[in-house]
């Protein structure tokens, strides 16, 4: 059961929405691009979960 389904049923779990790139402000976008650059520069060892969708 997803977090949204549990939140809809009234449990204590909160529904977390995934923030998309177009919804980010300029600071969050620049930080995300820096993290992606480090991810590729270290062959995936730094920020290994950055490309993982929940």
Phi and psi in degrees as GROMACS dihedral restraints (atoms count N, CA, C in turn):
[ dihedral_restraints ]
;  ai    aj    ak    al  type     phi  dphi    fc
    3     4     5     6     1   -78.7    20    10
    4     5     6     7     1   165.4    20    10
    6     7     8     9     1   -62.0    20    10
    7     8     9    10     1   -36.7    20    10
    9    10    11    12     1   -66.6    20    10
   10    11    12    13     1   -38.3    20    10
   12    13    14    15     1   -65.6    20    10
   13    14    15    16     1   -41.6    20    10
   15    16    17    18     1   -66.2    20    10
   16    17    18    19     1   -40.0    20    10
   18    19    20    21     1   -66.3    20    10
   19    20    21    22     1   -34.4    20    10
   21    22    23    24     1   -69.5    20    10
   22    23    24    25     1   -27.0    20    10
   24    25    26    27     1   -84.0    20    10
   25    26    27    28     1    -5.4    20    10
   27    28    29    30     1    95.1    20    10
   28    29    30    31     1    12.2    20    10
   30    31    32    33     1   -78.4    20    10
   31    32    33    34     1   178.6    20    10
   33    34    35    36     1   -76.5    20    10
   34    35    36    37     1   -11.5    20    10
   36    37    38    39     1   -70.7    20    10
   37    38    39    40     1   134.7    20    10
   39    40    41    42     1   -95.3    20    10
   40    41    42    43     1   144.8    20    10
   42    43    44    45     1   -81.7    20    10
   43    44    45    46     1   119.9    20    10
   45    46    47    48     1  -105.2    20    10
   46    47    48    49     1   122.9    20    10
   48    49    50    51     1   -92.1    20    10
   49    50    51    52     1   145.6    20    10
   51    52    53    54     1   -81.1    20    10
   52    53    54    55     1   128.2    20    10
   54    55    56    57     1   -80.9    20    10
   55    56    57    58     1   119.5    20    10
   57    58    59    60     1   -83.7    20    10
   58    59    60    61     1   161.4    20    10
   60    61    62    63     1   -61.2    20    10
   61    62    63    64     1   -39.7    20    10
   63    64    65    66     1   -71.1    20    10
   64    65    66    67     1   -15.1    20    10
   66    67    68    69     1   -91.2    20    10
   67    68    69    70     1    -9.0    20    10
   69    70    71    72     1   -80.4    20    10
   70    71    72    73     1   152.8    20    10
   72    73    74    75     1   -84.0    20    10
   73    74    75    76     1   178.3    20    10
   75    76    77    78     1   -64.7    20    10
   76    77    78    79     1   -34.0    20    10
   78    79    80    81     1   -68.4    20    10
   79    80    81    82     1   -41.9    20    10
   81    82    83    84     1   -67.8    20    10
   82    83    84    85     1   -36.4    20    10
   84    85    86    87     1   -65.4    20    10
   85    86    87    88     1   -44.2    20    10
   87    88    89    90     1   -66.2    20    10
   88    89    90    91     1   -39.3    20    10
   90    91    92    93     1   -64.1    20    10
   91    92    93    94     1   -39.9    20    10
   93    94    95    96     1   -64.6    20    10
   94    95    96    97     1   -41.1    20    10
   96    97    98    99     1   -66.7    20    10
   97    98    99   100     1   -38.2    20    10
   99   100   101   102     1   -63.8    20    10
  100   101   102   103     1   -42.8    20    10
  102   103   104   105     1   -63.7    20    10
  103   104   105   106     1   -40.8    20    10
  105   106   107   108     1   -63.9    20    10
  106   107   108   109     1   -39.7    20    10
  108   109   110   111     1   -62.6    20    10
  109   110   111   112     1   -45.1    20    10
  111   112   113   114     1   -64.6    20    10
  112   113   114   115     1   -36.4    20    10
  114   115   116   117     1   -59.7    20    10
  115   116   117   118     1   -48.0    20    10
  117   118   119   120     1   -73.9    20    10
  118   119   120   121     1   -32.4    20    10
  120   121   122   123     1   -69.3    20    10
  121   122   123   124     1   -30.2    20    10
  123   124   125   126     1  -100.0    20    10
  124   125   126   127     1    14.0    20    10
  126   127   128   129     1    57.4    20    10
  127   128   129   130     1    34.6    20    10
  129   130   131   132     1    91.6    20    10
  130   131   132   133     1     2.3    20    10
  132   133   134   135     1   -78.6    20    10
  133   134   135   136     1   -35.9    20    10
  135   136   137   138     1   -89.9    20    10
  136   137   138   139     1   134.2    20    10
  138   139   140   141     1    55.2    20    10
  139   140   141   142     1    53.9    20    10
  141   142   143   144     1   -65.4    20    10
  142   143   144   145     1   -18.7    20    10
  144   145   146   147     1  -103.6    20    10
  145   146   147   148     1    14.9    20    10
  147   148   149   150     1   -69.9    20    10
  148   149   150   151     1   -27.9    20    10
  150   151   152   153     1   -96.0    20    10
  151   152   153   154     1     7.8    20    10
  153   154   155   156     1   -89.9    20    10
  154   155   156   157     1   124.8    20    10
  156   157   158   159     1   -91.6    20    10
  157   158   159   160     1   135.4    20    10
